[in-house]
Structure formats: structure tokens, C-alpha cells
Amino acid sequence: MQDRHPTLSSYHFKRAKTDGLIEVLNEGSYVMAEYSERTGIVKWQRVVLATQKEKIEKWLFDHYPAHTQKSKAVTQGGGGSR
């Protein structure tokens, strides 16, 4: 049994040339949305049903978690004192 949702099977996700940007493309390879790993924001370029939009956004958040400044500081040691 496949792990993909039927809604997601008609979309594919591709890293854009711009660092930290994930493109959501439909079956015709039209860019439907762009997701920023830096901010965690999805910018929709075309109209999509609300139910599909929710599932796509959840998939993006689960597979490409946002790299916020706070999480970067924790992973880099938080800049301790000397």
C-alpha cells in the first residue's frame, strides 16, 4: 500500500534554483505554489481546492520543516559566553 494521499498523487515537489525554495507543481508542470524552508510560508500562485491546499501544506511542513533563526541558534550552540 502506498503512503501517498490521492490528492497528492497529482502534484510533485521540486527544489527551485533559489536556495530554500520548494515548488509545488501539478501534473502539467505548472507552478501552483512556492514554499520557503526559511520562513515556513507557502505562497499560492494558482487556485486550489481548500481541502487539497490543507493536505499539500501539511505534507510540505512535515517533509520540509522551516529553518527558523531560533532553531539555527540552538543547533549552532546558541552563542555562549567567553
N, C-alpha and C positions, 0 to 999 in steps of 0.2 A: 504494500500500500504506500502511495506517495505521501510525502509530508507537505506538499504544496496545496494551498487553497484553490478551489476552482476559479475564484476571482483573480488570483494572482497568476494563474497559468497563461493569461493573455497579455501579461506585462513582463518586461525584463528590465534588469537594473544594471547600469554600466557606470564605471568611474569616468568622469569627464576629464578633459585635459587640465582643467583648473583643479589644483590640489584641494582635496577635502570635499569635492562636489560629486554627488551620485545622481545620475539621470534616470528617470523612470520613463521607459519607452513602451508604447503599445505595440500591437502586432505589426502595424505598418511602419514601425520605427520612428514615429512622431514623438517628440519630447513632450510628455504630459506634465512632468513636474521635475523640480530640481531640489535635492536635499543636501543641506550643508552639514557635514560632520562637525564642523567647528561650532556652529550655533544650535544645531538640532532643529532647524526650521525648514519646513517643506514649503516651497513656492510653486503653486499650481499654475501651469501655463494654459491648460485646456480644461473644459468642464468634464467632471467625472461624477458618477452617482455617489451620494454621500456614504452609502454602505461600502462601496469599493474604496473610496478615499480613506475611510477609517482603517480598513484592513491593510491597505498599502502603507499608510503612515505607521501603523503598529509594526509591520514587517520591517520597515526601514529603521525604526527606533530599536528593535530587537537585534537586528543584524549589523547595524552601523551606529553604535551608541555615540552620542555627542561628546566631543573632547572639549569640555569647558575649561576655563582658566583655573578654576578651583581644583578639578581633578588632576590637571597638569602639575599644580603646585604640590599636591600630595604625592604623586608618583616621582617627582624630582627631589623630594626631601624637604620641601617647604621652606627652603632658605634659612636654615638655622643660624643661631648667633655664633660669633667667633670668640 
